[in-house]
Amino acid sequence: MWASRDGRNWRIGTATDVDWIAGHTTDGVSITTAIPPLFDAYATTYQADDTTAAAYERALVDHLVSHTARQPWWLAYLDTGAHDVVFPLAPRVSLYWNWPYVLVEAGPEQALGWRTGHMRHGLGSLPDLFFPADRSWLVSALWDDTWTCVGGSDPLIDSLQRNPLANARRVEPDQDALPPGLTRE
């Protein structure tokens, strides 16, 4: 299926495009609740109080772009009924606890610009889940978390930790994903 926006057609994803995620995460509080245990390294990241949503999101996306060959990205927007899913008439795919997501093949600029208002902090635009076509990394923020989980290569996670705007910390697969200083809602 295809949907139109910004004067062009975008491919809407299906369950096949996320079958490597669906059913491959674990229940609990570890990072593998959001990210399948397929990656060499993991991190959590969140917007610090002294950083704007735009600066934080741009830093995260720019970092991912610099570690990714040029290719399409899959962007997934969780349908909570109260937040922008970008393509409201598109079919949904189920992830995690059968949560409905709109999945669209696009790129980093669309990840930064399509959504208006984010459920975690109101001002951001990032999708709730996104990854490149080659699946070399995955970024996922679960519905009730105020942080974002990342899985990828060791060099990606190491360099993400060095980016002060990304506010990232490495997490082991069996470790609680909750960043220090934050609370679960």
DOBADREN-314914 format. One record per residue (C-alpha): residue in three letters; x, y, z. Coordinates in steps of 0.1 Angstrom, whole numbers, plus 2048, in hexadecimal, padded with zeros to 3 digits. Each point is the difference from the previous one (the first is absolute). Layout:
BEGIN
["Ala",[X,Y,Z]]
...
END
This chain:
BEGIN
["Met",[800,800,800]]
["Trp",[80B,824,7F9]]
["Ala",[7F6,821,810]]
["Ser",[805,823,7F4]]
["Arg",[811,81C,813]]
["Asp",[816,81E,7F7]]
["Gly",[7F9,7FA,7DB]]
["Arg",[80C,7DD,7FE]]
["Asn",[7F6,7DC,808]]
["Trp",[80D,7ED,81D]]
["Arg",[800,7DB,805]]
["Ile",[7EB,7F4,81E]]
["Gly",[810,7E3,812]]
["Thr",[7F1,7DE,809]]
["Ala",[806,7E7,81C]]
["Thr",[81B,7F0,7EA]]
["Asp",[815,81F,803]]
["Val",[801,7FE,826]]
["Asp",[7FF,7DA,805]]
["Trp",[824,802,80C]]
["Ile",[7F3,815,81D]]
["Ala",[7DD,7F2,807]]
["Gly",[802,7E3,819]]
["His",[825,804,805]]
["Thr",[800,818,81D]]
["Thr",[7FD,7F5,825]]
["Asp",[7E8,80A,81C]]
["Gly",[80F,813,81D]]
["Val",[814,820,805]]
["Ser",[820,7F8,7ED]]
["Ile",[809,811,7DF]]
["Thr",[7F6,7E0,7EE]]
["Thr",[7DC,809,808]]
["Ala",[803,81A,7E4]]
["Ile",[81D,7F3,7EC]]
["Pro",[804,7DB,7F5]]
["Pro",[820,7F0,80D]]
["Leu",[810,801,7DE]]
["Phe",[819,81C,803]]
["Asp",[824,803,80C]]
["Ala",[7F8,81E,816]]
["Tyr",[7E3,813,810]]
["Ala",[7FA,822,80F]]
["Thr",[7E5,816,80F]]
["Thr",[7FD,824,7F7]]
["Tyr",[7E9,81D,80A]]
["Gln",[7FC,825,7FC]]
["Ala",[812,812,81D]]
["Asp",[7EE,81C,811]]
["Asp",[818,81A,7F2]]
["Thr",[7FC,7F5,7DC]]
["Thr",[7E3,808,7E8]]
["Ala",[7ED,7E3,7F0]]
["Ala",[80B,80D,7DE]]
["Ala",[825,7FF,80A]]
["Tyr",[7FE,7DE,810]]
["Glu",[7EE,7F0,7E3]]
["Arg",[816,810,7E6]]
["Ala",[81F,7F4,813]]
["Leu",[7F3,7DC,802]]
["Val",[7F5,7FE,7DB]]
["Asp",[820,811,7F4]]
["His",[814,7E7,814]]
["Leu",[7ED,7E3,7F1]]
["Val",[804,80E,7DD]]
["Ser",[826,803,804]]
["His",[801,7DA,809]]
["Thr",[7E9,7F4,7E5]]
["Ala",[805,7FA,7DB]]
["Arg",[7E7,814,7EB]]
["Gln",[7E0,7EC,7FF]]
["Pro",[7DB,803,809]]
["Trp",[7F5,800,824]]
["Trp",[7E1,7F0,80F]]
["Leu",[7EC,818,816]]
["Ala",[7E6,7F2,817]]
["Tyr",[7E6,816,813]]
["Leu",[7EC,7F0,81D]]
["Asp",[7DB,805,7FD]]
["Thr",[7F5,80A,823]]
["Gly",[7E1,812,7F3]]
["Ala",[80D,821,80D]]
["His",[821,805,7ED]]
["Asp",[809,807,7DC]]
["Val",[807,7E0,7EC]]
["Val",[807,815,7E0]]
["Phe",[7EB,7E9,7E9]]
["Pro",[7E0,7FC,814]]
["Leu",[7EF,7EA,7E5]]
["Ala",[81D,7E8,7FB]]
["Pro",[7FD,7DC,80D]]
["Arg",[812,7F8,820]]
["Val",[81A,7E6,80A]]
["Ser",[801,7F0,823]]
["Leu",[81F,802,816]]
["Tyr",[808,7F9,824]]
["Trp",[7DE,7FA,812]]
["Asn",[7EC,802,7E0]]
["Trp",[804,826,7FF]]
["Pro",[7F6,80E,7DE]]
["Tyr",[81A,813,7EC]]
["Val",[7FF,811,7DF]]
["Leu",[820,7F6,7EE]]
["Val",[80D,814,7E2]]
["Glu",[820,7FE,7EC]]
["Ala",[810,823,7FE]]
["Gly",[820,80F,80E]]
["Pro",[811,815,81B]]
["Glu",[7F1,822,7F5]]
["Gln",[7DD,7F1,801]]
["Ala",[808,7F2,823]]
["Leu",[808,823,80B]]
["Gly",[7E4,812,7EF]]
["Trp",[7E0,7ED,7FB]]
["Arg",[7F1,7FD,823]]
["Thr",[7F3,81E,813]]
["Gly",[801,7FA,825]]
["His",[80E,7E2,811]]
["Met",[7F0,7EC,81C]]
["Arg",[81F,800,816]]
["His",[807,825,801]]
["Gly",[7E7,811,7EA]]
["Leu",[818,814,7EA]]
["Gly",[814,7E5,7EE]]
["Ser",[7F9,7F0,7DF]]
["Leu",[813,7DF,800]]
["Pro",[7EE,7DF,7F8]]
["Asp",[7FB,7E8,81C]]
["Leu",[815,7E6,7EF]]
["Phe",[818,803,7E2]]
["Phe",[81B,7EC,7EF]]
["Pro",[813,800,7DE]]
["Ala",[7F7,7E7,7E5]]
["Asp",[820,7EC,808]]
["Arg",[7F4,7FC,825]]
["Ser",[823,80A,80C]]
["Trp",[7F0,813,81D]]
["Leu",[7DE,805,810]]
["Val",[7F3,81D,814]]
["Ser",[7E0,7F9,815]]
["Ala",[7EE,814,81B]]
["Leu",[7E4,7ED,811]]
["Trp",[7DF,810,806]]
["Asp",[805,806,826]]
["Asp",[825,807,800]]
["Thr",[80F,823,801]]
["Trp",[821,7F4,7F1]]
["Thr",[80A,7EF,7DF]]
["Cys",[812,7DF,7FB]]
["Val",[81A,7FA,7E5]]
["Gly",[80F,7E0,7F4]]
["Gly",[81D,7FF,7E7]]
["Ser",[825,7FB,7FB]]
["Asp",[81A,806,81B]]
["Pro",[80F,81E,7EC]]
["Leu",[7DD,80F,7FC]]
["Ile",[7F8,7FE,825]]
["Asp",[823,80B,80B]]
["Ser",[7FE,81F,7EB]]
["Leu",[7DC,807,80B]]
["Gln",[80C,801,824]]
["Arg",[81A,81A,7F6]]
["Asn",[7E5,818,7F2]]
["Pro",[7F5,816,81D]]
["Leu",[7DF,80A,7EF]]
["Ala",[7F6,7DB,7FD]]
["Asn",[803,7FB,825]]
["Ala",[806,7DA,7FB]]
["Arg",[80D,7E5,817]]
["Arg",[80A,7DC,7F7]]
["Val",[7E9,7E5,80D]]
["Glu",[806,7DB,802]]
["Pro",[7E4,7EA,7F2]]
["Asp",[7F6,7F3,822]]
["Gln",[803,822,811]]
["Asp",[7E2,816,80A]]
["Ala",[7FC,819,7E4]]
["Leu",[7F4,81C,818]]
["Pro",[81A,81C,7FE]]
["Pro",[80D,80E,821]]
["Gly",[7EB,81D,80C]]
["Leu",[7E0,7F6,7ED]]
["Thr",[7E2,7EE,80D]]
["Arg",[7E7,7E8,7F1]]
["Glu",[7DE,80E,7FB]]
END
